[in-house]
Amino acid sequence: MIPYFVVPPLHLGPVTIQPFGVLSATGVWLASWLLVRTARRSGLDPEPVEKLAGWALLGGLVGAHLVHVLAYHPEELRENGPLQLLKFWDGLSSTGGVLGGLIACILYLRHRGLRFAPYADSFAIALPPGWAIARLGCFAVHDHPGIPTHFFLAVDFPGGPRYDLGLYDALVLAAITLVVHVLRNRAELQGRLLGVVALLYGTCRFLLDFLRARDLGYVDARYLGLTPAQYACIALVVWGLWVVAPALRRARPRVAGPPA
């Protein structure tokens, strides 16, 4: 069992730097660096994606906060009024952050007259490890507690051991990183790796969200028994299957017909 710990913030004069912010920023930097590196190695022009970090960060921040307020905790909007939508520092959803960041990147590339598709595999290679680092920020502050358990990877929270979904999400994303690197040179999956990421992450995250706590004072909203992330995961799995299915059909061995 993992002991409960608290990573203290770093105080630099009047500025307080939280561990969640440090790890999230590190994840964004890593994803940006890998994106440029992979695009260059793939023979693509790296210049457009070199300027994506700011757009991705802004889009991710907006998406993360809006999903948090509108989908996960709409009670905050009722209690604090419409101005809560503008408090981008107060409540973030990682799912909303990734979706908002991707949308911002697609819009930026279109603004430059470029298609997203040629860069999709580069995003598939860069996104999972960067997201895994950011998810360690969630683990550092334990803001995704799960249901009580005695699982050996449980965290011994003050009220008793529980699953810590931030840790498990980071482990899933680390595993997806390895899978993508194994598959990146498969000819039938060229241009389809982002579909692989969507399929794997959507499936794992959908199942993990059933372990989220329901018995605490501040828990995620549920609609028909599912979290907002689970509905997003259903869409990811459907899209991932649509992208990957043609590659799977091509890779399937042909059955020899009867001799003429």
Beta strands, then each sheet from edge to edge (+ up, - down):
strand 1: 2-3
strand 2: 10-12
strand 3: 15-17
strand 4: 145-148
strand 5: 155-157
strand 6: 160-164
sheet 1: 1+ 5+ 6- 4+
sheet 2: 2+ 3-
end
